[in-house]
């Protein structure tokens, strides 16, 4: 077990927010189940049976990814939780490190990976929890503390940063299954995905699918924050109504984090598949509701400015386009005149361009906010400030993942 420290991490780290479960806990159970070894064919078949999706923002089918890498591939665990509003990955590593390590060992053995799995972590408490769990299991892991930022968590940027290059996405995207760590084919996925595979091996497809709807069984972790009945990291069965987590489904809810969507999710449920049909992405697994006493336009403007600053600064759509969008939204927050048609045109020009998903994710956040908070935007645009302060409900630093 090795922990690589770049020496630039802050001395203090945020405490884990409250951990909650709806129904019987799996990922957050007090003790992990025994996880038997499985070969790749078994894992591919089982992941296909339960329609397992990756727990990163892309929600890529896990079976396809496992089947596409050759035996002997490297293993990379992406635990670089750069989303300021999210705490789910750190909560999982701190609370259930044995389950995470069991999932990493399961995948590495099934792929016949000849090198220790590499784990990219952004905070020391999570790294130490994994180190201790690896020691208990007699596992060899290469845990590296990274500080690559929001865009640096994109898998191509992460590989670049870990190998001494600038932590930026490549201009031409190459999947890690083709070329990842040390130029080798690499199975790379979010840390929660490995814990889900451990549960799948322990429970078997039928046991795993005993919770949640048939089209998307199992549970997921979500960070819930703002004006909701509970704040914290929640393990929730798929198929649960969003209103059971945030208290309503007839008002604005941010779904998916800062690359997510503001929506009025009437009747929506926790399901990546169902939300995608509504043009809503689950993304980083964040659900946020703004209280009535904060200014929604100011909250959105501050996050948009952070998104513009968080870019890799290598492509025009971010350097110029996203910055122009952020400046317009900031002007709205200050009740200064803004050409709304120009702002919407800028959003359209930035979306879908650049070397990574950041411009598209950021402009999706802005565009949906302009729609959902249209009345507030209209008042600000007319020069009538709402008089409410920006309470900072949506965090732009890693404090407690936005949990208040």
C-alpha positions as CSV (number, residue, x, y, z in Angstrom):
1,X,0.0,0.0,0.0
2,X,1.4,3.3,-1.0
3,X,0.1,6.8,-0.5
4,X,1.5,9.5,-2.8
5,X,1.2,13.0,-1.4
6,X,1.9,16.0,-3.7
7,X,2.5,18.2,-0.7
8,X,-0.2,20.8,-1.7
9,X,-3.2,19.5,0.2
10,X,-4.7,21.6,3.0
11,X,-4.0,20.5,6.6
12,X,-7.7,20.3,7.5
13,X,-10.3,18.2,5.8
14,X,-14.1,18.4,6.0
15,X,-15.9,16.0,8.3
16,X,-18.1,13.4,6.8
17,X,-21.8,14.6,6.7
18,X,-24.6,12.6,8.1
19,X,-25.1,9.2,6.5
20,X,-28.6,8.0,6.0
21,X,-30.4,5.2,4.3
22,X,-33.8,4.6,2.8
23,X,-34.5,0.9,3.3
24,X,-31.9,-1.7,4.2
25,X,-28.4,-0.4,3.8
26,X,-26.0,-2.1,1.4
27,X,-23.2,0.3,0.6
28,X,-23.5,1.8,4.0
29,X,-24.1,-1.4,6.0
30,X,-22.2,-1.7,9.3
31,X,-20.2,-4.6,8.0
32,X,-19.4,-5.6,4.4
33,X,-20.5,-9.1,3.1
34,X,-18.1,-11.7,2.1
35,X,-17.1,-11.1,-1.5
36,X,-16.2,-14.3,-3.5
37,X,-13.7,-14.2,-6.4
38,X,-15.3,-14.2,-9.8
39,X,-13.8,-14.4,-13.3
40,X,-14.4,-11.8,-15.9
41,X,-17.1,-13.8,-17.8
42,X,-19.1,-14.1,-14.6
43,X,-18.9,-10.4,-13.9
44,X,-19.8,-9.4,-17.4
45,X,-22.8,-11.8,-17.4
46,X,-23.9,-10.7,-13.9
47,X,-23.5,-6.9,-14.7
48,X,-25.5,-7.5,-17.8
49,X,-28.3,-9.2,-15.9
50,X,-28.7,-6.4,-13.4
51,X,-28.1,-3.6,-16.0
52,X,-25.4,-2.2,-13.9
53,X,-24.4,1.4,-14.8
54,X,-21.2,3.1,-13.7
55,X,-21.6,5.5,-10.8
56,X,-19.6,8.3,-12.4
57,X,-21.3,11.1,-14.4
58,X,-21.4,9.2,-17.7
59,X,-23.4,6.2,-16.3
60,X,-21.7,3.9,-18.8
61,X,-22.8,0.2,-18.8
62,X,-20.3,-1.7,-16.6
63,X,-20.6,-5.0,-18.5
64,X,-19.6,-3.3,-21.8
65,X,-16.6,-1.7,-20.2
66,X,-15.5,-5.0,-18.5
67,X,-15.8,-6.9,-21.8
68,X,-13.9,-4.3,-23.8
69,X,-10.6,-4.4,-21.9
70,X,-8.2,-7.2,-22.5
71,X,-7.0,-9.5,-19.8
72,X,-4.0,-8.0,-18.0
73,X,-5.4,-4.5,-18.2
74,X,-4.6,-2.0,-15.6
75,X,-7.2,-0.9,-13.0
76,X,-7.8,2.8,-12.1
77,X,-10.3,3.8,-9.4
78,X,-11.5,7.4,-9.9
79,X,-12.2,8.8,-6.4
80,X,-11.2,12.3,-7.2
81,X,-14.5,13.9,-6.2
82,X,-14.1,17.4,-7.7
83,X,-17.8,18.3,-7.5
84,X,-18.0,20.8,-4.6
85,X,-21.7,19.8,-3.9
86,X,-21.0,16.1,-3.7
87,X,-19.7,14.1,-0.8
88,X,-20.8,10.6,-1.7
89,X,-17.5,9.1,-2.8
90,X,-15.6,10.4,0.3
91,X,-18.4,9.2,2.6
92,X,-18.3,5.7,0.9
93,X,-14.5,5.4,1.3
94,X,-14.5,6.6,4.9
95,X,-17.5,4.5,6.0
96,X,-17.2,1.4,3.9
97,X,-13.5,1.1,2.8
98,X,-13.5,-2.7,3.2
99,X,-16.3,-3.0,0.6
100,X,-14.4,-0.6,-1.7
101,X,-11.2,-2.6,-1.4
102,X,-13.0,-5.9,-1.9
103,X,-14.5,-4.5,-5.2
104,X,-11.1,-3.3,-6.4
105,X,-9.5,-6.7,-5.6
106,X,-12.4,-8.5,-7.4
107,X,-12.0,-6.5,-10.6
108,X,-8.2,-6.7,-10.6
109,X,-8.2,-10.4,-10.1
110,X,-10.9,-11.0,-12.7
111,X,-8.9,-9.0,-15.3
112,X,-5.6,-10.6,-14.3
113,X,-4.1,-7.2,-13.8
114,X,-0.4,-7.7,-13.0
115,X,0.1,-4.4,-11.3
116,X,-1.5,-2.9,-8.2
117,X,-4.7,-1.0,-8.9
118,X,-4.3,2.7,-8.8
119,X,-6.7,4.8,-6.7
120,X,-6.9,8.6,-7.2
121,X,-8.2,10.3,-4.1
122,X,-8.4,14.0,-3.3
123,X,-8.4,13.9,0.5
124,X,-6.2,12.3,3.1
125,X,-8.9,10.8,5.4
126,X,-10.3,8.8,2.6
127,X,-6.9,7.7,1.5
128,X,-6.0,6.5,5.0
129,X,-9.3,4.6,5.3
130,X,-8.5,2.7,2.1
131,X,-4.9,2.1,3.3
132,X,-6.1,0.6,6.5
133,X,-8.7,-1.6,4.7
134,X,-6.1,-2.8,2.2
135,X,-3.8,-3.7,5.1
136,X,-6.6,-5.7,6.8
137,X,-7.3,-7.5,3.4
138,X,-3.6,-8.1,2.6
139,X,-4.2,-6.2,-0.7
140,X,-1.6,-4.1,-2.5
141,X,-3.0,-0.8,-3.7
142,X,-1.3,2.3,-5.2
143,X,-3.3,5.1,-3.6
144,X,-2.4,8.5,-4.8
145,X,-3.5,11.8,-3.4
146,X,-4.4,14.1,-6.3
147,X,-5.3,17.8,-6.5
148,X,-6.4,18.1,-10.2
149,X,-9.6,20.1,-9.7
150,X,-13.1,19.7,-11.2
151,X,-12.2,19.1,-14.9
152,X,-9.1,17.2,-13.8
153,X,-11.4,14.4,-12.6
154,X,-12.4,13.6,-16.2
155,X,-10.7,10.3,-16.9
156,X,-8.4,11.4,-19.7
157,X,-7.3,14.5,-17.6
158,X,-6.9,12.3,-14.6
159,X,-4.5,9.9,-16.4
160,X,-2.6,12.8,-17.8
161,X,-2.2,14.4,-14.3
162,X,-1.2,11.2,-12.7
163,X,1.6,10.6,-15.2
164,X,3.1,14.0,-14.9
165,X,1.4,15.8,-17.7
166,X,-1.0,18.7,-17.4
167,X,-4.3,17.4,-15.9
168,X,-6.3,18.4,-18.9
169,X,-8.5,16.4,-21.3
170,X,-6.8,15.5,-24.6
171,X,-8.0,17.2,-27.7
172,X,-8.7,13.8,-29.3
173,X,-10.5,11.6,-26.9
174,X,-9.1,8.1,-26.5
175,X,-10.9,5.7,-24.2
176,X,-8.9,4.3,-21.3
177,X,-9.9,0.8,-22.4
178,X,-7.6,1.5,-25.3
179,X,-4.9,3.6,-23.7
180,X,-4.8,4.6,-20.1
181,X,-2.2,4.2,-17.4
182,X,1.3,3.9,-18.8
183,X,-0.3,3.8,-22.3
184,X,-1.9,0.4,-21.4
185,X,-5.5,-0.6,-21.7
186,X,-7.2,0.4,-18.4
187,X,-10.4,-0.4,-16.7
188,X,-11.3,2.9,-15.1
189,X,-14.5,3.7,-13.1
190,X,-15.9,5.7,-10.3
191,X,-15.1,4.3,-6.8
192,X,-18.8,3.6,-6.1
193,X,-18.9,1.3,-9.2
194,X,-16.3,-1.0,-7.5
195,X,-18.3,-1.2,-4.4
196,X,-21.4,-2.1,-6.5
197,X,-19.5,-4.9,-8.2
198,X,-18.5,-6.2,-4.8
199,X,-22.1,-6.3,-3.7
200,X,-23.0,-8.0,-7.0
201,X,-20.5,-10.7,-6.4
202,X,-21.6,-11.2,-2.8
203,X,-25.3,-11.2,-3.4
204,X,-25.5,-12.7,-6.9
205,X,-27.7,-11.2,-9.7
206,X,-30.9,-12.3,-8.1
207,X,-30.0,-11.0,-4.6
208,X,-28.7,-7.7,-6.1
209,X,-31.9,-7.2,-8.1
210,X,-34.1,-7.8,-5.0
211,X,-34.1,-4.0,-4.5
212,X,-35.2,-1.5,-7.0
213,X,-37.1,-1.8,-10.3
214,X,-36.3,-4.5,-12.9
215,X,-35.0,-2.0,-15.4
216,X,-32.5,-0.6,-12.9
217,X,-32.1,-2.6,-9.7
218,X,-30.0,-1.7,-6.7
219,X,-29.2,1.4,-4.8
220,X,-27.1,4.6,-5.3
221,X,-25.5,7.2,-3.1
222,X,-26.7,10.7,-3.3
223,X,-25.8,14.0,-1.6
224,X,-28.9,15.9,-0.5
225,X,-28.5,19.6,0.5
226,X,-30.3,22.8,1.0
227,X,-33.9,23.2,2.0
228,X,-34.7,19.5,2.2
229,X,-36.1,17.4,5.1
230,X,-32.6,15.9,5.6
231,X,-29.2,16.9,4.6
232,X,-26.4,14.4,4.1
233,X,-25.3,11.4,2.0
234,X,-28.2,9.0,1.5
235,X,-28.2,5.5,0.2
236,X,-31.4,5.2,-1.8
237,X,-33.1,2.4,-3.7
238,X,-33.6,3.1,-7.3
239,X,-37.3,3.8,-8.0
240,X,-37.6,6.0,-5.0
241,X,-39.6,9.2,-5.6
242,X,-37.4,12.3,-5.6
243,X,-40.0,14.0,-3.4
244,X,-39.2,11.4,-0.6
245,X,-35.6,12.9,-0.6
246,X,-36.2,16.6,-1.1
247,X,-39.7,17.0,0.3
248,X,-41.5,18.0,-2.9
249,X,-41.5,17.6,-6.7
250,X,-43.4,20.7,-7.7
251,X,-40.6,23.3,-7.3
252,X,-37.0,23.8,-8.6
253,X,-34.6,21.0,-7.8
254,X,-31.0,20.8,-8.9
255,X,-30.5,17.2,-10.1
256,X,-27.0,15.9,-10.8
257,X,-24.8,18.8,-9.5
258,X,-23.0,21.5,-11.4
259,X,-23.1,19.6,-14.7
260,X,-26.7,18.7,-13.9
261,X,-30.1,20.2,-14.5
262,X,-32.5,22.5,-12.7
263,X,-35.9,21.0,-13.1
264,X,-39.4,20.8,-11.6
265,X,-39.3,17.0,-11.3
266,X,-43.0,16.2,-10.9
267,X,-43.4,12.4,-10.5
268,X,-39.7,11.8,-11.1
269,X,-37.9,8.9,-9.4
270,X,-34.3,8.0,-8.7
271,X,-33.4,6.2,-11.9
272,X,-30.7,7.2,-14.3
273,X,-32.8,5.6,-17.1
274,X,-36.0,7.4,-16.3
275,X,-34.4,10.7,-15.7
276,X,-32.5,10.5,-19.0
277,X,-35.9,10.2,-20.7
278,X,-36.8,13.6,-19.1
279,X,-33.5,15.1,-20.4
280,X,-32.2,15.1,-16.8
281,X,-28.8,13.6,-15.9
282,X,-28.1,12.0,-12.5
283,X,-24.5,13.2,-12.9
284,X,-22.7,13.4,-9.6
285,X,-25.7,12.2,-7.7
286,X,-26.5,15.6,-6.1
287,X,-30.0,16.8,-5.2
288,X,-30.2,20.5,-4.0
289,X,-33.1,22.8,-3.2
290,X,-32.7,26.5,-2.5
291,X,-34.5,28.0,0.5
292,X,-36.8,30.9,-0.1
293,X,-34.5,33.4,1.7
294,X,-31.6,33.1,-0.7
295,X,-31.4,34.7,-4.1
296,X,-31.5,32.0,-6.8
297,X,-30.0,34.2,-9.5
298,X,-27.1,35.1,-7.2
299,X,-26.5,31.4,-6.3
300,X,-26.5,30.4,-9.9
301,X,-24.2,33.3,-10.9
302,X,-21.6,32.4,-8.2
303,X,-21.6,28.7,-9.3
304,X,-21.4,29.7,-13.0
305,X,-18.4,32.0,-12.2
306,X,-16.8,29.0,-10.4
307,X,-17.4,26.7,-13.4
308,X,-15.8,29.3,-15.7
309,X,-12.7,29.4,-13.4
310,X,-12.6,25.6,-13.1
311,X,-12.1,25.1,-16.8
312,X,-8.8,23.7,-18.2
313,X,-8.3,26.9,-20.1
314,X,-7.2,25.2,-23.2
315,X,-10.2,25.6,-25.5
316,X,-12.0,28.7,-26.8
317,X,-15.5,27.6,-25.7
318,X,-14.4,27.7,-22.0
319,X,-11.8,30.5,-22.1
320,X,-14.1,32.9,-23.9
321,X,-17.6,31.5,-24.2
322,X,-18.1,30.2,-20.7
323,X,-16.5,33.3,-19.2
324,X,-18.9,35.5,-21.3
325,X,-21.8,33.4,-20.1
326,X,-20.7,33.8,-16.4
327,X,-20.3,37.5,-16.8
328,X,-23.8,37.9,-18.2
329,X,-25.3,35.8,-15.3
330,X,-23.3,37.8,-12.8
331,X,-24.8,41.0,-14.3
332,X,-28.2,39.5,-13.9
333,X,-27.5,38.8,-10.3
334,X,-26.6,42.4,-9.8
335,X,-29.9,43.6,-11.5
336,X,-27.9,45.1,-14.4
337,X,-29.4,45.2,-17.9
338,X,-28.6,42.0,-19.8
339,X,-29.4,41.0,-23.4
340,X,-31.1,37.7,-22.6
341,X,-31.2,36.6,-26.2
342,X,-27.5,37.2,-26.5
343,X,-26.9,35.2,-23.3
344,X,-29.0,32.3,-24.6
345,X,-27.2,32.5,-27.9
346,X,-23.8,32.3,-26.1
347,X,-25.1,29.3,-24.2
348,X,-26.0,27.6,-27.4
349,X,-22.7,28.3,-29.0
350,X,-20.7,26.9,-26.1
351,X,-22.7,23.7,-25.7
352,X,-21.3,20.7,-27.3
353,X,-17.9,22.2,-28.1
354,X,-14.4,21.8,-26.6
355,X,-12.2,18.9,-25.7
356,X,-14.4,17.6,-22.9
357,X,-17.9,17.7,-21.5
358,X,-17.3,20.8,-19.2
359,X,-18.7,23.4,-21.6
360,X,-21.8,21.3,-22.2
361,X,-22.3,20.5,-18.5
362,X,-21.8,24.0,-17.4
363,X,-24.2,25.6,-20.0
364,X,-26.8,22.9,-19.2
365,X,-26.7,24.1,-15.6
366,X,-27.1,27.7,-16.7
367,X,-29.8,27.2,-19.4
368,X,-32.0,25.1,-17.1
369,X,-31.6,27.7,-14.3
370,X,-32.7,30.5,-16.7
371,X,-35.9,28.5,-17.4
372,X,-36.7,27.3,-13.9
373,X,-36.1,30.6,-12.3
374,X,-37.5,32.6,-15.2
375,X,-39.6,34.9,-12.9
376,X,-36.6,35.8,-10.8
377,X,-34.5,36.4,-13.9
378,X,-37.1,38.7,-15.4
379,X,-37.2,40.8,-12.3
380,X,-33.5,41.1,-12.1
381,X,-33.2,41.9,-15.8
382,X,-35.7,44.7,-15.3
383,X,-33.5,46.2,-12.6
384,X,-35.6,45.1,-9.7
385,X,-33.3,43.2,-7.3
386,X,-35.1,40.7,-5.2
387,X,-33.4,42.0,-2.0
388,X,-32.4,38.6,-0.9
389,X,-28.8,37.8,-0.1
390,X,-26.7,35.0,-1.6
391,X,-26.5,32.6,1.4
392,X,-24.0,30.3,-0.3
393,X,-26.3,27.2,-0.2
394,X,-24.6,25.9,-3.3
395,X,-20.9,25.4,-2.3
396,X,-18.0,26.3,-4.5
397,X,-15.4,24.9,-2.1
398,X,-15.0,21.5,-0.5
399,X,-16.4,22.2,2.9
400,X,-19.0,19.5,3.7
401,X,-20.2,18.9,0.2
402,X,-22.7,21.6,0.6
403,X,-24.4,19.9,3.5
404,X,-25.7,22.5,5.9
